[in-house]
Amino acid sequence: MSTQVILPRIMQVGENASLEIASVLVSLGCNRPLIITDKMMVQLGYARRIQESLGAHNISAHVFDDTVPEPTVKSIQAGVEKAREGNYDCIIALGGGSPIDSAKAIAILAKHGGVMQDYRFPRMVIEQGLPVIAVPTTAGTGSEVTRFTIITDETTDEKMLCVGIGFMPVAALVDFKLTISLPPRITADTGIDALTHAIEAYVSKKANAYSDSQAIAAIKLLGPNLRKAYHDGGDQQAREAMMLGSTLAGIAFSNASVALVHGMSRPIGAFFHVPHGLSNAMLLPSVTAYSIPAAPARYADCARAMGIATEQDSNELANQKLLTELSAINDELAVPTPEKFGIKRDEFFEACQTMAEQALASGSPGNNPIEPSISDIIQIYQGLWH
Ligand SMILES: [Fe+2]
């Protein structure tokens, strides 16, 4: 059996990679970019730096900075109009996962029309939108190298998973320098998201030799550096490892899928506006404990790649260490429980049935080592309160 691997055509990786934006555009034959980003990236001067790099090569770029965290169908509409009215030949997606996910959706809608609901999973989006050049400023979502985007349908509070080669950026500029000033909270949330991508890709039923190699490499980079980057944002080596680890984890899960953690995480985000990485972090220990019996050797490999178990440890011991470590990370990185986050217990319990249905419908739980029933999922949700 073979596996189809989908990647960006160009990856520029390493210190100051983002400053190579002009040469990347030239390589792609593009010279009329629209930068899609958010207000924070403008405020921090990141958008201006990209414009200046382009300007030095006589390429001018307009900026659309109205993307929002956890993008919705409505929030991307203004971006679609902006992308249509200019004569743009590509989109530079600058920011964390939300601006990049927004840009991917805008790139498709601007060119092919329709509404985002038309493009949701299980449809495979093979249309080519405006080419997207992704410049991530967090080490987490891996969106710069995935064929996915997540857009919330605000009429149903559902995070729609949209899948296909049409959402794969043509280029990714992976520059850890852009993450140096990230605050600890975002460093933690995005970093745990990346670790979750790598673990889920590795235990996924769709895992393959290619995704495995990327996932294990990612875990080796992320595991030992997550705490370091959280405690000392200026630690360049840790930042570099987290950035590369995040991109490799993105490649791994884009080619093997995520599983139950992500399936259950999206509804928590949609219903209770918990940032994506944080809802993953809340779920990762208990979903891992639930899933280990069906893939003990795989989870033990993850523990060894994280550097917390040795080759001599039995799988059982390695898995005990893994569960201890995942909880310890949450403690040390101050991941709140749903209660501490401010969610009302009865509202959460009331939403469990719908959240479980949405989780299953997303398809991700079907890739989990154990395929959960609705009641399994509800039980795990409720377990977050004990
Ligand atoms: Fe994620």
Residues whose N, C-alpha, C, O or C-beta is under 5 A from the ligand:
A	BS01	LIG	D193
